[in-house]
Amino acid sequence: MGILIKDANVVVPVYKDGVYEKSEVANTSIGILGKNIYFIGNDIPVDFTVDEEINGKGKLVIPGLINAHTHSYMTLFRNCADDLTFMDWLFGRIDPLEGKLVPEDAYWGAKLAMIEMIKSGTTCFCDMQMHIHQTTKAVAESGMRAVVGRGLVGAMENGGVNEAGSSRIAEAYEEMEDGVLTDRLGFMLAPHAPYTCDFGFLKYVADEAKNKELGITIHLSESVSECENMAKDQNMTPIEYAHKAGCFDVPCVAAHCVQVTDSDIEILAKNGVNVVSNPASNMKLGNGFAPVKKMMDAGVNIALGTDGAASNNSLNLFHELSLMTLIHKGVNKTPQCISAQEGFAMATINGAKALGLGGITGSIEVGKRADLAILDMRTPSLTPANDLIAALSYSVNGSEVETVIIDGSIVMKDRKILTFDEDEVYDKVNAIVERIGVMD
């Protein structure tokens, strides 16, 4: 099917000596053929057949945003575990609620997450989940793109992996093997964190990832208490611990990295670790501000994530982008810290790179998959149309997104999800939270 987006304002990448430099806005047209962007320009190739035309006048077309770290099923716990310390939040509130879930609950939670992400311009996400086949089923039905990892917790006992760890690894492989038969899905191994995986188990997972040619996604150095406990028990930082276990011997996506030392940053940079910053979640749980500028200056690829709705309460990446480009200016006391251009790259092309999808998505280029969000510019946040990249960071809130295309298919038009029934999702989620007594 040929889709023509005609005469739009299109955010396109600019390269210098083959390296991404910035994004700029061009008034042009985009032709989509099948799953891919076929041409960009105002001259329509003679071999291109227009099956559907989208009037781009007054529209801003951006690459779909990439949420590089979340837990989609946790929308079920939105607004129910607030104003708590990190460890109280995790072990006192969220863990007991997770224990009440059945697998299908995670499916409906993931569907709710996908409504929120699509409606705010996100087309791809990296999910650490706990019930296999549920997120992947929701991804297949929604039309979204995702990289999924079954969260792994375990320890070595009597010379081998304990039952908890081995069962979770088995589930991870089962999900990869069975899948949901869509090339919009990728997989990683997802050890939860150094404080839930002992050294032997973490090394085992890293060795498995290396042997299976898989990446790893993991939480690292998120809280002060985590780092203090690691220093006391292991005389290491969480990042040193993960490095020693071999987690950085494969492509690694490290979420948070808030409490990091200069030595940690050097390790991350030397090993090409991709860091996903989650500013809203980190602030809400009182974990502080990641030294993002210092990591960037060291050459670390920084992507952007929301974390789950249990700790952020929102999966709107535009909100995260605004925080990213504002809080570091304040923390570092300079308005030049984390520019709008840098923040937008974190939400798009950097996220694609982190997930191993840099050649597929993250920017609007011929040959890449057509993962696009179309924003209505007849809105206060985009009027006047001065610096539109700045607008994406500082004034857009996500409600401007009216059409979303993923893998060449229109999944939302005029803010209506086309791939599944939104009302059914709301009804199912409300029934789940009542059944498990979220607010009891």
Backbone hydrogen bonds, N-H to C=O, Kabsch-Sander energy under -0.5 kcal/mol:
donor,donor_aa,acceptor,acceptor_aa,energy
3,I,1,M,-0.6
3,I,32,I,-2.5
4,L,52,E,-2.8
5,I,3,I,-0.5
5,I,30,I,-2.9
6,K,4,L,-0.7
6,K,54,I,-2.5
8,A,28,T,-3.0
9,N,59,K,-2.1
10,V,8,A,-0.7
10,V,26,A,-3.3
11,V,61,V,-2.8
12,V,10,V,-0.7
12,V,24,E,-3.0
14,V,22,K,-3.0
16,K,19,V,-2.9
19,V,16,K,-1.7
21,E,14,V,-3.2
22,K,14,V,-1.4
24,E,12,V,-2.6
26,A,10,V,-2.8
26,A,24,E,-0.5
28,T,8,A,-2.4
28,T,26,A,-0.9
30,I,5,I,-2.4
31,G,39,F,-2.9
32,I,3,I,-3.1
33,L,36,N,-2.2
34,G,1,M,-1.7
36,N,33,L,-1.7
37,I,368,K,-2.9
38,Y,31,G,-3.0
38,Y,36,N,-0.6
39,F,31,G,-1.5
41,G,29,S,-2.3
44,I,42,N,-0.7
48,F,45,P,-1.8
49,T,47,D,-0.6
50,V,48,F,-0.5
51,D,2,G,-2.5
51,D,49,T,-0.8
52,E,2,G,-1.9
54,I,4,L,-3.5
55,N,53,E,-0.5
56,G,6,K,-2.6
56,G,54,I,-0.6
59,K,56,G,-2.2
60,L,375,L,-2.5
61,V,9,N,-3.4
62,I,60,L,-0.6
62,I,373,A,-2.7
64,G,371,D,-2.6
65,L,121,G,-2.6
66,I,347,A,-2.8
67,N,65,L,-0.5
67,N,124,C,-2.5
68,A,66,I,-1.0
68,A,304,L,-2.6
70,T,126,C,-1.8
74,M,71,H,-1.8
75,T,72,S,-1.5
76,L,73,Y,-1.7
77,F,74,M,-1.8
78,R,75,T,-1.5
79,N,309,A,-0.6
80,C,77,F,-1.2
86,F,285,L,-0.5
89,W,85,T,-3.2
90,L,86,F,-2.6
91,F,87,M,-2.5
92,G,87,M,-0.8
92,G,88,D,-1.0
93,R,88,D,-1.0
93,R,89,W,-0.6
94,I,89,W,-2.7
95,D,90,L,-2.8
97,L,93,R,-1.3
98,E,94,I,-2.8
99,G,95,D,-1.7
100,K,97,L,-1.5
101,L,98,E,-1.4
105,D,102,V,-1.5
106,A,102,V,-0.9
106,A,103,P,-0.9
107,Y,103,P,-1.0
108,W,104,E,-1.7
109,G,105,D,-2.4
110,A,106,A,-2.4
111,K,107,Y,-2.1
112,L,108,W,-2.1
113,A,109,G,-2.0
114,M,110,A,-2.2
115,I,111,K,-1.9
116,E,112,L,-2.0
117,M,113,A,-2.7
118,I,114,M,-2.6
119,K,115,I,-2.4
120,S,116,E,-0.8
120,S,117,M,-0.8
121,G,118,I,-1.9
122,T,117,M,-2.9
123,T,65,L,-2.3
124,C,65,L,-1.4
125,F,145,R,-1.5
126,C,67,N,-2.4
127,D,125,F,-0.5
127,D,147,V,-2.7
128,M,70,T,-2.3
129,Q,127,D,-0.7
129,Q,149,G,-2.4
132,I,130,M,-0.6
134,Q,131,H,-1.2
135,T,131,H,-0.7
137,K,133,H,-0.9
138,A,134,Q,-2.2
139,V,135,T,-2.7
140,A,136,T,-2.4
141,E,137,K,-2.0
142,S,138,A,-2.4
143,G,139,V,-1.9
144,M,139,V,-0.6
145,R,123,T,-2.3
146,A,184,R,-2.6
147,V,125,F,-2.2
148,V,186,G,-2.8
149,G,127,D,-2.6
151,G,129,Q,-3.6
151,G,149,G,-0.5
152,L,190,A,-2.7
154,G,196,T,-1.1
157,E,160,G,-3.7
160,G,157,E,-1.6
162,N,155,A,-3.2
166,S,162,N,-2.8
167,S,163,E,-2.3
168,R,164,A,-1.5
169,I,165,G,-2.3
170,A,166,S,-2.3
171,E,167,S,-1.9
172,A,168,R,-2.3
173,Y,169,I,-2.2
174,E,170,A,-2.3
175,E,171,E,-2.5
176,M,172,A,-1.9
177,E,173,Y,-2.5
178,D,174,E,-2.8
179,G,175,E,-2.6
185,L,182,T,-1.3
186,G,146,A,-2.1
188,M,148,V,-1.9
189,L,215,G,-2.6
190,A,150,R,-0.8
192,H,152,L,-2.9
196,T,193,A,-1.6
197,C,193,A,-0.9
198,D,154,G,-1.6
202,L,198,D,-2.7
203,K,199,F,-2.6
204,Y,200,G,-2.1
205,V,201,F,-2.6
206,A,202,L,-2.4
207,D,203,K,-2.6
208,E,204,Y,-2.4
209,A,205,V,-2.6
210,K,206,A,-2.2
211,N,207,D,-2.6
212,K,208,E,-2.5
213,E,209,A,-0.7
213,E,210,K,-0.6
214,L,209,A,-2.8
215,G,187,F,-0.5
216,I,251,P,-2.5
217,T,189,L,-2.1
218,I,253,V,-2.1
219,H,192,H,-2.2
220,L,255,A,-2.3
227,C,223,S,-1.6
228,E,224,V,-2.8
229,N,225,S,-2.6
230,M,226,E,-2.0
231,A,227,C,-2.3
232,K,228,E,-2.2
233,D,229,N,-2.8
234,Q,230,M,-2.9
235,N,230,M,-0.8
235,N,231,A,-0.9
236,M,230,M,-0.9
241,Y,237,T,-2.4
242,A,238,P,-2.5
243,H,239,I,-2.3
244,K,240,E,-2.7
245,A,241,Y,-1.7
246,G,242,A,-0.5
246,G,243,H,-1.3
247,C,242,A,-2.3
249,D,246,G,-1.7
250,V,247,C,-0.6
253,V,216,I,-3.0
254,A,252,C,-0.6
254,A,274,N,-3.3
255,A,218,I,-2.8
255,A,253,V,-0.7
256,H,276,V,-2.9
257,C,220,L,-2.5
257,C,255,A,-1.3
258,V,221,S,-1.7
259,Q,221,S,-2.3
260,V,258,V,-1.4
265,I,261,T,-2.3
266,E,262,D,-2.0
267,I,263,S,-2.1
268,L,264,D,-2.7
269,A,265,I,-2.6
270,K,266,E,-2.6
271,N,267,I,-1.7
272,G,269,A,-1.2
273,V,268,L,-2.3
274,N,252,C,-2.6
275,V,273,V,-0.5
275,V,301,N,-2.3
276,V,254,A,-2.6
277,S,275,V,-0.6
277,S,303,A,-2.3
282,N,278,N,-2.5
283,M,279,P,-2.1
284,K,280,A,-2.7
285,L,281,S,-2.1
286,G,283,M,-1.6
287,N,282,N,-2.6
288,G,282,N,-0.9
292,V,290,A,-2.5
295,M,291,P,-2.2
296,M,292,V,-2.8
297,D,293,K,-2.6
298,A,294,K,-1.1
299,G,296,M,-1.9
300,V,295,M,-2.4
302,I,300,V,-0.5
303,A,275,V,-3.0
303,A,301,N,-0.5
304,L,346,M,-1.1
305,G,277,S,-2.3
306,T,69,H,-0.8
307,D,69,H,-2.8
309,A,71,H,-0.5
311,S,308,G,-1.2
312,N,308,G,-2.2
317,L,315,L,-0.8
319,H,316,N,-0.6
320,E,316,N,-1.4
321,L,317,L,-2.6
322,S,318,F,-2.3
323,L,319,H,-2.2
324,M,320,E,-2.7
325,T,321,L,-2.0
326,L,322,S,-0.7
326,L,323,L,-1.0
327,I,323,L,-2.9
328,H,324,M,-0.7
329,K,326,L,-0.6
330,G,326,L,-1.6
331,V,327,I,-3.0
332,N,328,H,-2.3
333,K,329,K,-0.7
334,T,329,K,-1.7
337,C,334,T,-1.5
338,I,336,Q,-0.5
343,G,339,S,-2.6
344,F,340,A,-2.5
345,A,341,Q,-2.0
346,M,342,E,-1.9
347,A,343,G,-1.6
348,T,344,F,-0.5
348,T,345,A,-1.1
350,N,345,A,-3.0
351,G,345,A,-0.6
352,A,348,T,-2.1
353,K,349,I,-2.0
354,A,350,N,-2.4
355,L,351,G,-1.8
356,G,353,K,-1.5
357,L,352,A,-3.4
358,G,352,A,-0.6
360,I,357,L,-1.9
361,T,357,L,-2.6
365,E,363,S,-1.0
367,G,37,I,-2.7
368,K,365,E,-1.8
369,R,360,I,-2.5
370,A,35,K,-3.0
371,D,369,R,-1.8
372,L,370,A,-0.6
372,L,405,I,-2.8
373,A,62,I,-2.4
374,I,403,T,-3.2
375,L,60,L,-3.2
375,L,373,A,-0.6
376,D,400,E,-2.7
377,M,58,G,-2.7
377,M,375,L,-0.6
379,T,377,M,-1.8
382,L,379,T,-1.0
383,T,380,P,-1.4
386,N,384,P,-2.0
388,L,386,N,-1.0
391,A,387,D,-1.9
392,L,388,L,-1.7
393,S,389,I,-1.1
393,S,390,A,-0.5
394,Y,390,A,-2.8
395,S,391,A,-2.2
396,V,391,A,-2.8
401,V,398,G,-1.4
402,E,374,I,-2.7
403,T,374,I,-1.6
404,V,412,M,-2.1
405,I,372,L,-2.8
406,I,409,S,-2.7
408,G,370,A,-2.0
409,S,406,I,-1.9
411,V,404,V,-2.3
411,V,409,S,-0.7
412,M,404,V,-1.6
413,K,416,K,-2.0
415,R,402,E,-2.5
416,K,413,K,-1.8
417,I,415,R,-0.6
418,L,411,V,-3.0
419,T,411,V,-0.7
422,E,420,F,-0.7
425,V,421,D,-1.3
426,Y,422,E,-2.1
427,D,423,D,-2.2
428,K,424,E,-2.4
429,V,425,V,-2.7
430,N,426,Y,-2.2
431,A,427,D,-1.8
432,I,428,K,-2.1
433,V,429,V,-2.4
434,E,430,N,-1.5
435,R,431,A,-2.1
436,I,432,I,-2.5
437,G,433,V,-0.6
438,V,433,V,-2.1
440,D,437,G,-1.4
